[in-house]
Amino acid sequence: MTDHWKPYAEFIPETIHTQSKAETYTVEGYNSIFRHFLARLRRKTKCYTKSLEMLKYSVLLLMKHRNKELAIFG
């Protein structure tokens, strides 16, 4: 599912492409959470990720903390 940005139609087959803004608020909400809590996702001039693996661990740690799955913070 994508929004109504025209270039999507060029590389996503029409048979599986659904255009709607109904669920984009969820994605934008998560993007906002990541930018707020993870400095490495804000500005590239201050803090940035040199390792894709460390970025993955940072996002996983944040999600586990937000879902109350971390015993060290509870």
JOPEBEL-V324643 format. One record per residue. N is the residue number from 1. RES is the residue in three letters. D_LAST is the distance of its C-alpha to the last C-alpha in Angstrom with 2 decimals. Layout:
n=(N;N)
res=(RES;RES)
d_last=(D_LAST;D_LAST)
This chain:
n=(1;2;3;4;5;6;7;8;9;10;11;12;13;14;15;16;17;18;19;20;21;22;23;24;25;26;27;28;29;30;31;32;33;34;35;36;37;38;39;40;41;42;43;44;45;46;47;48;49;50;51;52;53;54;55;56;57;58;59;60;61;62;63;64;65;66;67;68;69;70;71;72;73;74)
res=(MET;THR;ASP;HIS;TRP;LYS;PRO;TYR;ALA;GLU;PHE;ILE;PRO;GLU;THR;ILE;HIS;THR;GLN;SER;LYS;ALA;GLU;THR;TYR;THR;VAL;GLU;GLY;TYR;ASN;SER;ILE;PHE;ARG;HIS;PHE;LEU;ALA;ARG;LEU;ARG;ARG;LYS;THR;LYS;CYS;TYR;THR;LYS;SER;LEU;GLU;MET;LEU;LYS;TYR;SER;VAL;LEU;LEU;LEU;MET;LYS;HIS;ARG;ASN;LYS;GLU;LEU;ALA;ILE;PHE;GLY)
d_last=(36.51;37.38;38.51;42.25;42.60;45.98;45.40;43.06;46.18;47.73;45.30;43.64;46.11;47.12;46.60;42.83;42.28;40.99;40.99;38.82;36.52;34.79;31.61;31.61;29.34;26.41;27.14;27.69;24.43;22.51;24.85;24.08;20.28;20.98;23.50;21.40;18.34;20.24;23.12;24.78;25.64;27.27;30.40;32.03;33.68;30.59;27.78;28.44;27.52;30.08;28.54;27.87;25.52;23.29;23.36;22.29;19.28;18.31;18.61;16.71;13.74;13.90;14.36;11.50;9.14;11.24;11.23;7.49;8.56;6.68;5.18;5.72;3.79;0.00)
